[in-house]
Amino acid sequence: MDQFLVNLGAALQVAIVKSGPPKGHRRPDTKKIYKALESVENLVADRFDGPVFHRYRGRSPNVKPSYSQKPQKSVEYLWDFSFSRYAIPQAIEKSSATKITKGKYELLLVAESELGTQDEICRDLLKVLEARCLVRCLIYRQPKRGSDCREFHDRMLRVMHNHAQFRPRNEMWLLVGLTWAPGAMTCDVRTLNRAGTAVVSVAPPKPA
């Protein structure tokens, strides 16, 4: 397994758990999930080089955008969250943005967060499959019972294989399953085996 994916999954798991459980019977706060994703930017930048920018709806204006003279507010762009090499204002040649002089604009990581029904989760999984990027991430509500969880992961695998462009040997996946109850939340990070036939833990348990 790619060590970068292991490190990325571990860092994201720590950040999500650190954000704390939801209050009462509410769902985990989406903005906190985006903040957790934002926290792994340096790992992504170290792996893929180039100026890396994060984007999600409702993000506060970046206080030091290197592509512009002043802070820029981010709006949603196709997926819930993304890291890209260079920023969209640079790719579209916005007047206030600095020009791209080396390399090209590219999506590095795309993430969807869906904590609703399994149908809603699978629909967002389909959206992630559409992305042309280096890392695909789905944050979802996982069933609490082990047997139900395995059954749902089997369904997710079928959804992936239903997509004509699914190429598991050439893709990096993070499947981040959340379960929660009043005052408690757990986060399990998984990926796919090379054949794309099984969901496996990103950080296998250490032998006793």
C-alpha positions in Angstrom: 0.0 0.0 0.0 1.2 3.5 -0.9 2.7 5.0 2.3 1.4 8.4 1.2 -2.1 7.0 1.4 -1.5 5.5 4.8 -0.2 8.8 6.1 -3.0 10.8 4.5 -5.6 8.4 6.0 -4.1 8.5 9.4 -3.9 12.3 9.5 -7.4 12.7 8.2 -8.7 10.2 10.9 -7.0 12.2 13.7 -8.3 15.5 12.4 -11.9 14.3 12.1 -11.9 12.6 15.6 -10.3 15.7 17.0 -13.1 17.9 15.7 -15.4 16.3 18.3 -18.7 14.4 18.2 -21.9 16.2 17.1 -24.2 17.7 19.7 -27.2 15.6 20.7 -28.7 13.6 17.9 -27.4 15.9 15.1 -25.1 14.8 12.3 -21.4 15.7 12.4 -20.8 19.3 11.3 -19.9 19.4 7.6 -17.8 22.5 8.0 -15.7 20.6 10.6 -15.2 17.8 8.1 -14.0 20.3 5.5 -11.6 21.8 8.1 -10.3 18.3 8.7 -9.7 17.8 5.0 -8.0 21.3 4.8 -5.6 20.2 7.6 -3.9 17.6 5.3 -3.0 20.2 2.6 0.8 20.0 3.4 0.8 16.2 2.9 -0.8 16.6 -0.5 1.5 19.4 -1.4 4.6 17.4 -0.4 3.5 14.5 -2.5 2.4 16.3 -5.7 4.4 19.5 -5.7 3.3 22.8 -7.1 1.2 25.4 -5.5 -1.8 23.6 -3.9 -5.1 25.2 -3.1 -8.2 23.9 -1.3 -11.7 24.7 -2.2 -15.1 24.2 -0.5 -18.3 26.1 -0.2 -18.4 28.5 2.7 -14.7 28.6 3.2 -13.4 31.8 4.7 -11.4 34.0 2.3 -7.8 32.8 2.1 -5.7 35.3 4.0 -2.6 34.7 1.8 -3.7 33.6 -1.7 -0.5 33.6 -3.7 -2.4 33.9 -6.9 -4.1 37.2 -6.1 -3.5 40.6 -4.6 -6.4 40.2 -2.1 -8.2 37.5 -0.2 -10.6 35.5 -2.3 -13.8 33.8 -1.1 -14.3 30.3 -2.3 -17.6 29.0 -3.9 -18.6 25.4 -4.6 -17.1 23.9 -7.8 -18.6 20.5 -8.9 -17.5 18.6 -5.7 -17.8 19.3 -2.0 -14.1 19.7 -1.5 -11.0 19.6 -3.6 -7.3 20.2 -3.6 -5.9 21.4 -6.9 -2.5 22.4 -8.3 -2.9 26.0 -9.0 -6.2 27.8 -8.3 -9.3 28.1 -10.5 -8.9 31.9 -10.9 -5.5 31.1 -12.4 -6.8 28.4 -14.7 -9.5 30.7 -16.1 -7.1 33.6 -16.4 -9.0 35.9 -14.0 -7.7 39.5 -14.3 -6.6 39.6 -10.6 -4.8 36.2 -10.7 -1.2 35.5 -11.4 -0.5 33.6 -14.6 0.5 29.9 -14.6 4.1 29.8 -15.7 5.1 26.2 -14.9 3.0 23.1 -15.2 -0.8 23.0 -15.5 -4.0 23.2 -13.4 -4.9 19.8 -12.1 -7.3 18.3 -9.5 -5.2 16.4 -7.0 -7.9 15.3 -4.5 -11.7 15.4 -4.7 -13.9 14.6 -1.7 -17.6 14.2 -1.2 -19.2 14.2 2.2 -22.6 12.4 2.6 -24.0 11.4 6.0 -27.5 10.5 4.8 -29.1 7.4 3.4 -27.2 4.7 1.6 -28.8 5.7 -1.7 -27.5 9.3 -1.2 -24.1 8.0 -0.3 -23.9 5.8 -3.4 -25.0 8.8 -5.6 -22.1 10.8 -4.2 -19.8 7.9 -4.8 -20.8 8.1 -8.4 -19.9 11.8 -8.4 -16.4 10.9 -7.0 -16.0 8.3 -9.8 -16.5 11.1 -12.4 -13.6 13.1 -11.1 -10.3 13.1 -13.1 -8.0 13.4 -10.1 -5.2 11.6 -8.3 -6.9 10.8 -5.0 -10.6 10.2 -4.6 -12.2 10.5 -1.1 -15.7 9.7 0.1 -16.7 10.5 3.7 -19.9 8.7 4.6 -22.2 7.4 7.3 -21.2 3.7 7.9 -23.6 1.2 9.5 -22.8 0.4 13.1 -23.2 -3.4 12.8 -20.3 -5.2 11.2 -22.4 -7.4 9.0 -24.4 -4.4 7.7 -21.1 -2.5 7.1 -19.7 -5.3 5.0 -22.9 -5.6 3.0 -22.8 -1.8 2.3 -19.2 -1.9 1.3 -20.0 -4.7 -1.2 -22.7 -2.4 -2.6 -20.2 0.4 -2.9 -17.8 -1.9 -4.8 -20.6 -2.8 -7.2 -21.3 0.9 -7.8 -17.6 1.4 -8.6 -17.6 -1.4 -11.1 -20.8 -0.1 -12.7 -18.8 2.9 -13.8 -17.1 2.5 -17.2 -14.0 4.6 -16.2 -13.3 2.8 -12.9 -9.5 1.9 -12.9 -8.6 0.6 -9.4 -5.0 -0.2 -10.3 -4.4 3.5 -11.3 -6.4 5.2 -8.6 -5.9 6.1 -5.0 -9.1 5.9 -2.8 -9.9 6.9 0.8 -13.2 5.7 2.1 -13.8 7.4 5.5 -16.7 5.9 7.4 -18.2 7.8 10.4 -20.5 6.4 13.1 -21.8 8.6 15.9 -24.0 8.8 18.9 -24.6 11.5 21.5 -21.2 12.4 22.9 -19.2 9.9 20.7 -17.9 9.5 17.2 -15.7 6.9 15.5 -13.8 7.3 12.2 -12.6 4.3 10.1 -10.4 4.9 7.1 -10.3 2.3 4.3 -9.2 2.0 0.7 -9.4 -0.6 -2.0 -7.1 -3.5 -2.9 -5.3 -3.2 -6.2 -7.9 -5.2 -8.0 -10.8 -3.1 -6.7 -12.5 -6.2 -5.4 -12.3 -5.6 -1.6 -12.5 -2.7 0.9 -9.4 -2.9 3.2 -8.2 -0.9 6.2 -5.7 1.8 5.3 -3.9 1.2 8.6 -4.0 -2.6 9.3 -4.1 -3.5 13.0 -0.6 -4.1 14.5 0.0 -7.8 15.4 -0.3 -8.5 19.1 
